[in-house]
Amino acid sequence: MTKEIVNTKWLSNMAFESEINGYKIIIDADPRVGGENRGPRPKPFMLAALGGCTAMDVISILQKMKVEVEKFNVSVEGDLTEEFPKHFFKMHVIYEFTGKNLPMDKLKKAVGLSEEKYCGVSAVYKKAMELTSEIKVIES
């Protein structure tokens, strides 16, 4: 069993510094609730975690399949509840590939393997909310 540890220390007001894998990230609140806008809010990190996890999987799988993409972008949209505690009840992942004659069957397979087998973030989020996705291809 592997254990990950992230330390978050209070800086001032609503600002905190989290250290993740040796990198320091400042998290802060909106000025309307006492923050100073010194960094992003906490919940968007959930979107970034999903985007980063699945993006790494997909690129790794495509490289093993010898599929060369010119550009690759993953956007994650999250829908929040209106009531407290406000939380994501749905996330939608958009995989955008740019390249010449990209094989859609291999793109779908790479995305599917990430979503169903490899992405640990996706596995946890599926237990808590609806996850959907789509693939967009831009011919270059």
Stockholm file with secondary structure:
# STOCKHOLM 1.0

chainA/1-140         MTKEIVNTKWLSNMAFESEINGYKIIIDADPRVGGENRGPRPKPFMLAALGGCTAMDVISILQKMKVEVEKFNVSVEGDLTEEFPKHFFKMHVIYEFTGKNLPMDKLKKAVGLSEEKYCGVSAVYKKAMELTSEIKVIES
#=GR chainA/1-140 SS CCCCCCEEEEEETTEEEEEETTEEEEECCCGGGTCCCCSCCSTHHHHHHHHHHHHHHHHHHHHHTTCCCSEEEEEEEEEECSSSSCCEEEEEEEEEEEESSCCHHHHHHHHHHIIIIICHHHHHHHHHSEEEEEEEEEEC
#=GC SS_cons         CCCCCCEEEEEETTEEEEEETTEEEEECCCGGGTCCCCSCCSTHHHHHHHHHHHHHHHHHHHHHTTCCCSEEEEEEEEEECSSSSCCEEEEEEEEEEEESSCCHHHHHHHHHHIIIIICHHHHHHHHHSEEEEEEEEEEC
//
